[in-house]
Amino acid sequence: PAPATPADTASFLPSLDPSQAGKSLQDPGRFNVRLGGHEVLVALTVRRFTCVNTECRRRTFVEQVPGLTRRHARHTVMAAGDLEAVAVALGGRPGSRLAHRLAVSVSRSTLIRMIRRMPDPPPITPTVLGVDDFARRRGHRYATVLLDMHTRRPIEVLPDRTADTLAAWLREHPGVQIICRDRGGSYADGARKGAPDAIQVADRWHLLKNLSDTVEKVIRGHRRCLRTHAEPTSALAALADEPSGAGRRAANTRQRHAAVHALRAEGLSISATARRLDMNVRTARKYAHAATAEALIGPNASSRPSVLAPFHFYLRQRLTDGVHQTADLHAEILARGYQGSLRVLRDWLTINRTRPTAPTAVRVPSARRITAWIMRPGHKLTDDEHADLADARRRCPDLDTVAGLARGFAALVRHQGTGQHLDAWIDRARHAGYPEIRGFAAGLVGDRDAVVAGLAQPWSSGPVEGQVNRIKTIKRQMYGRANLDLLRKRVLTNS
């Protein structure tokens, strides 16, 4: 309303004579509330006053019942608060269904409007900040969630994951002393620009994850040395001994790696390089980050063992003994634990009944499984896993060296306060002779301060990863159709 004099203001008070304020009417109102799971209709009679001030924009005034009603509301104060909590927790359609079970009729659009009308939490500048990204649309658009690591609650959602956006937020909120982040370069640059005095802490789980991926690449390149072969007696056996770095696929990989690095040397960005070579951006980034082409060359998928492989030796013995009936052999290997189909056995017998027996290759565990054995602490391995890992390390000396390096770095990560030993491990990794390990060590050197802080500080990005999982749940509830502003409201107000 327009500014009023003290006399005008007093004339609206219901305790005065209504004749002083103009006209007073009895105004019945109806409000829906819930009681014991049933809808209850409360009829109220309140006074409506008309304003005699011609300059006032509001013509009538209705008195409110504190704690029960408010202006222009369709629900009581208590019911509105409950609906806001339901809307933030469940969203539109699920919240509407639950509200109907609670005897409150409300549409999904009304609940979404309630979320958008809710005020933002008061701004907070934490001393320890957690930063991580999440996918708004996987592979296309990403956003950033910021956490107060003391309370483990999200304090802001940024629209992207660029360094400039994070730097701008840090400049607007001075006072951050420690920043917990993953190994991403954009967050490191943003933290360096926005809060140069803050300590950056690299997450320990991401350090182990990066090392595990590196070890798996090395093992995939050395799987052939894990197999013990007899002397090759056929062209097929000779072909099996062909090194993994030969063939058309390996040649194409080397050619594309050289082309990507040539364009990067000319100053082109990864996006421009991808457009020039008609290549996906993620593929171009993979080639650009690989120090050598050999790091991208691994064994073909066809080298995976068949489900029948554990029974090859037994089947060859039975063929030598004169047993050639498919049904008989199928029944025998079923009793020994075979879980494949009859067709797999029939195809194998069709080839092996008519040609000389090929040299038997020893079945070895997959590269992922060997990596898990190496990265897992020794006391968590079973006796069989200890024996299998020892056998693999005995047959491949390179694998023994890689396992020693990996377990040495894992010990640094798992025991706090070991940052002073990082330089010695990096020196060992550089002289190990494996391109993948050298690339991992070079990455540690480029991010050394954050890695040392991650080994010394008690902080990690675990709470941030938990909030990212919660955001994924909220996204699934919203079916991906809501804008970032609604997602941000739900993330910040329901924490």
Buried (B, 14 or more C-beta within 10 A) or exposed (E): BEEBEEEBEEBBEEEEEBEEBBEBEEBEEEBBBBEEEEEEEBEEEBBBBBBEBEEBEEEEBEBBBEEBBEEEEEBBBEBBEBBBBBBBBBBBBBBBEBBEEBBBEBEBEBBBEBBEEBEEEEEEEBEBBBBBBBBBEEEEEBBBBBBBBEEBBBBBBBBBBBBEBBBBBBEEBEEBEBBBBBBBEBBBBBBBBBBEEBBBBBBBBBBBBBBBEBBBBBBBBBBBBBBEBEEBEEEEBEEBEEEBBEEEEBEEBBEBBEBBBEBBEEEBEBEBBBEBBEBEBEEBBBBBEBBBBBBBBBBEEEEEEEEBBBBBEBBBEBBEEEEEEBEEBBEBBEEEEBEBEEEBBEEBBEEBEEEEEBBBBEEBBBBEBBBBBBBBEEEEBEEEBEEBBEBBBEBBEBBBBBBBBBBBBBEBBEEEEBBEBBEEBBEBBEEBEBBBBBBBBEBBEEBBEBBBBBBBBEBBBBBBBEBBEBBEEBBEBBEEEBEBEBBBBBBBBBB
